[in-house]
Amino acid sequence: MNFKHFVVARKFSGLLGRANSNDETFILIMLIKLIFMFDYHVFHLIQNSFKKYESEVMACYDYVAEVDNHYAVALWRETLDEYCLPQVVNHQEVTFEGLTHPLIPNAVPNTLNVDNHILLTGSNASGKSTFMKAIALNLITAQTIHTATATIFKYQPGYVYTSMVNQDDILSGDSYFMTEIKSIKRLFDLTLTDHIYCFIDEIFKGTNTTERIAASEAVLNYFDQQDGYTVIAATHDIELSELLDHQYSNYHFNESISGNTIDFDYKIKSGKADTRNAIELLRITDFPNSIYERAKSTTQ
């Protein structure tokens, strides 16, 4: 980069500011500078020089920003246990091996080929949400800083949209379910200029079971009818796995219970979930035994 246009700035910038000394000579210089407003004139001289060569100044800013960005990415990569340079494909697919969440230390890696919509089921805290976030974050880092926390990561470029961690809004008067509706509705209103990845966590959990299943099936089926979408949704409603069996690939996470201990392996598995842990968690967290037994008998 050519810095010849910044001769004025280099020569005079060192004269700005106050000398940090109690020496009488420096004090005299300070008084002279104050009387003749030396700093003011030098500042405007440098400023005018920058205005004259504004494009060159902005090029310097861009250069420093680019170097800083590369340094930050390189530094982040050094902190990772595993990463790869992602590969772009020209068909609807996301394939990864050893994928982990980039913000979780010692994360459990997962391998999957996402060539269809996915419906995730599984128990509480089994890893569904974290898995979806891992894919979403890696799609973003792959397209921005050419880095993925996996051993292999192939993807079709596209936009990433989510409907996760919704909450009610007292100020706007929206209930939890209304915020869910608005969050998912905006996914329908997108202008398709590129492929779109949608991540929906616990779809419509803010309403009753009957209507939740019906509305969720209708929404997810609608996405399947549209071109340009890849949807990964998580739910506790096993019924959706059966209703959408032909449109969505079913995967699940599970756990093993031994005494008062629940162990999660956080590994994705094919098919719908076949275990539940909500009632066992009541027992493990020392709810009255009568509550646990009644709840357990009701589900049988």
Beta strands, then each sheet from edge to edge (+ up, - down):
strand 1: 87-88
strand 2: 94-99
strand 3: 110-114
strand 4: 118-122
strand 5: 152-155
strand 6: 158-163
strand 7: 195-201
strand 8: 229-234
strand 9: 249-253
strand 10: 255-258
strand 11: 261-264
strand 12: 269-270
sheet 1: 1+ 5+ 2- 3+
sheet 2: 6+ 7+ 8+ 4+ 9+ 12-
sheet 3: 10+ 11-
end
